[in-house]
Amino acid sequence: MKYPAVNPKTVLVTGCSSGIGLATVRLLRDCGWQVAPTARKTADLDMLRAEGFDPVALDVTDSASVADAANAVLKRFNGQLGAVVNNAGFGLTSAVEDAPRAMFRDIFEVNVFGLQELTNRFIPLFRKQGYGRIVNISSVVGELSLPFAGVYSASKFAVEALSDALRRELFDSGVAVSIIQPGPIATKFSENLAHRTERYGLNPDSPFTEFYKEAIETRKTGKAHRTAGAFTKPPEAVAEKIFQCLESPRPPIRARVTAVAYFGAFVRRFVSASLIDAAMIAGLKKQLS
């Protein structure tokens, strides 16, 4: 489907303290977009200012902050906005049986509830304009749920479902909705995941206690990226896909980054659940032995 171009090229990008978000606002600025990057921490806002950006403070878990950020962006761009890129998010490592309610609540507040609340602030404007782009950063595990990533996968499955429903609801509005599915990307995501997981404490009675300890240490030291090796790409690769979603008259519904993301999508569609289970269980046995 062909969509109208964004004009003027104005965009709000969340989660710009590092990694994909930071790479994206740099690329978009270089390509002539007026960018409103967001971050939550004062130090990250200062870093963005040092790079020449005019960032907006945003905590997606706080409805008042979401409202303030949306109003600030609209004021800056004279009541218009061309696109929203929802990049803010985080991951966790836990078996489903060990995940406390707080873990589910916290990750959904950021990865799902905040994402959609912010987006909904701009949809009436996009409808009125007759154009707009919404880009949601999902994951390969948004289609293929992995052991010990069930909580994170659930949040990304939700992002995928909301994006699909929204895209269909906006069929006659001129507003495009795209999903980005990165695989392994060389960012602080893995390290941050380890630190966040530790905040909830490890279940001392879990059958996976030793696995958790080793997995967290591996992520902290960066070994996870080294293990992925040639399959890992820099955040700029994701930024380029985001740029494509914003600029193309026929933006992709799903854009994948890295061979892992393409392979995961292939497996989800063409391999039976029983075979997927068998392969993953074999891998689990090896990890836990």
N, C-alpha and C positions, 0 to 999 in steps of 0.2 A: 504494500500500500504506500502511496506517495503522500508525503506530509509537507505543509508549507514551511518555508525557511524561517528561522528565528531572526528577527530584525526589530530592534537592535540586539546585538549579541551580548546578552547579559546573563550571568549564571551564578547560582548559589551552590557552593560545594561544601559538604560537611566532612568533618574528620580530617583536617588539613595539617595536623601537627607533624606528620611525617608520612613516609611511605606513599601509598597510592594517592591519597588526597593532596599531598604536597606536590607530587609529580604532575598531577592533573592541573592544578592551578597554575603551575609554571608553564606547562605546555599551552594551556588555553590563553594565558596572557600573551605569550609569544605569538600566538596565532590571531591576535586582535580582539579577543573577548574581554569584556569588562567583568572582572571576577570579584565575587564576595566570598572569600574563604572563611570558614568558621573553625573555632577551636574552643575548648572548655577551660583550659588552664591559662593563667596569666603569663607564664613563661612561654607558652606556645604562641599566644597572641603577640607577645613581644618579638618572638622569632620571626613571625610573619611580617610584622611591621619593618623589621630590619631588612627583609627581602624586598621591601617596597610595596607590600600589599596593605590594604586597609581592611583588616579582618573584623569579623563580627563575633562577639562572644555568644556561645550557644552550648547549653546543656540539654540534650534531647530527652533526658529523663524528667525534665521540669517543664510543665505546660506554660508557665509564665515566661520562662526563658525562650521557649519556642515562639510564643506570641511576640515577644520583644524583638527577637532576631528577625522574624518575618517582617515586622513593621519597619525595622531599621533598613532592611534590604530594599523594601518597596520605596521608602523615602529616598534612599540613595539613587535609585534608578527611576525616579519620577513616576512612581506608580506602575511601572512595568517590570516584567521579568521574563526572560526567554526560556530558562531551563533550571532544573534542580537536579543535582547529582548527590544522591544519598550514599555516602561512603562510610560514615561513622559506624563503627561496630567492633565487636571483639569476640573471641572464642574462649572455650573452656575445655578441659580434659576431665572426663568423668564417665564411669559406667552409669547407665541410667539408674540402676538400683542404688547407687551411692549419692545421687544428686539430690540435695535438699531443695525444698520449695524456693528458698531464697535464690538459689542458683538459676532456676528457671525464670523467676520473676526478674532478676537483674538483667539477664541477657535479652529477654524479650522486651524489656523497657527500652533498651538501646537499639537493638537490631530490628525490632518490629514496631512497637508502639510509637516510639519517637520518630522513626522514619516516616510512618504514615501520617502522624499528626502534623508534622512539618509540611509534607506534601499536600495534605488537604487544605492547608492555609493558602495555597496558590492555585488550586484547581479552578475555583470560580473565576479568577483573573485569566487563566489560560483559556477557559471557555469564552470569556468575553472578547479576548484578543483574537481568538480563532487559530491560535498556534501555541506551541510550548513543547518542551522535551522533558521527560522524567527518566532518569537513569538510576536504577537501583543496583547496588553492588551486592551480589549474592555469592555463591561459591559452588564448586563442583559438588560439595556435599549438600547442596540445596536440591539435588536430584538423586544422589546416591548416598544413603546414610551409612556412616562408618562406625565400627565399634569404638567406644570411648569418646566419640564425637556426637553422640545422640542428642545432647542438649543443644549444642551449636547447630547441628543439622536441623533440628526441629525449628529453630528460629529462621534458618535460611529457607527451609521448605515453606514456611509461612510467608516469607518475602516473595518467593516464587508464586505462591497462590494469590496473594494480594495483587501482585503485578499483572498476572494474567487476567484476573477479574477486572482490574482497573482499565487495562488496555481495551478490553471488550466494551466496558461501559462508556469509554470515551471515543467510541467508533466514529462518531460524526462531529467531533469537536476540533479536529486538526491537531490534537495533542498526541504525541507518540510516547509510548512507554517501553523502555528497553531494560534488559537484565544483563549484567556482566557476570560471568562465571570464571573467576580466576582459579588457577590451580596453585602450585607452590610459587610464591613471589618473594623476592629478597627484601623483606621489610622487617620491622620489629614485631610483627604479629605473633610469631611463635614465642618470642621471649616474653611479650606482654601476656600471652595466654598462660604461660607457666606461672607468672607472678599472680595473676588474677585467680588461678585455680588454687593456689596456696592459701589465699585469703579465707577460703571456706573450710580449710582443714581437711586432712585425710582421714577417712573412716578407718580407725584402727582394727576393726573387725572385718574389713573388706577382704575378699579373696584376691583382690588386685593391688594390695598395698605396695608390694615391692615393684610392681609394674609402674604405679603412679610415681614413685620416687625416682625411678630410672628415667621415665618419660619427661618429667619436669626438669631434671638435671640436664637431659639431652637438649631440651628446648632452650634452657637458660644459657648454655654454652655455645649455642649456634650449630650444634652437630646435626640438627634436623635438616637445616638447609644444605649442609655439606653432603648429607645422605641423599637428598633429592638430586644433587649434582646438576647434570645437564638439563634436567627437567625444570629447573628453576629459572624464572625470568625476572628482570628488574621491574620496578613499579611503573617505569615509563611505558612498558608494553601494555599495561592496563590503561594508562592515560591515553594512549593512541586509540584504543578501542572506544573509550568514552568520547573522545573527539569525533570519531566516526559516527557514533550514535547522535551526537549533537548537530553535525553538519550534513549528514547524508539525507537526501530527500526520501530515501527508503531505508530508514534505520533498522538494524537487525532487531528481531524480538529477543534473541539470546546471542550474545557475543562471548565466545570462549577464549581464554588465554592460557597457553601452555598445552603441551601434548597430554598432560594428565587430565585436564578439563575435557578435552575432546574424547579421550579414551573413556572417561567416566560416563559421559553422555552416551557413547556407543554401547557400553556395557548395560546401562540402565534400560536402553531401548531394545536391545537385541539378544541379551543373555537372560535366561530364566532365573527367577528368584532362588530356586534351589541350587543352581550352579554358582550364583553369586555367594550364597550362604556357604557353600562348600569351600570356595576359594578363600573367603574371609576367615572362616573357622580354622582352616589350615594355617593361615598366616598368624592367627591368634595363638594357636598352639605353639608355634615356633617362637613367638614373642614371649610367651609366658613360661616357656620351658627353662 
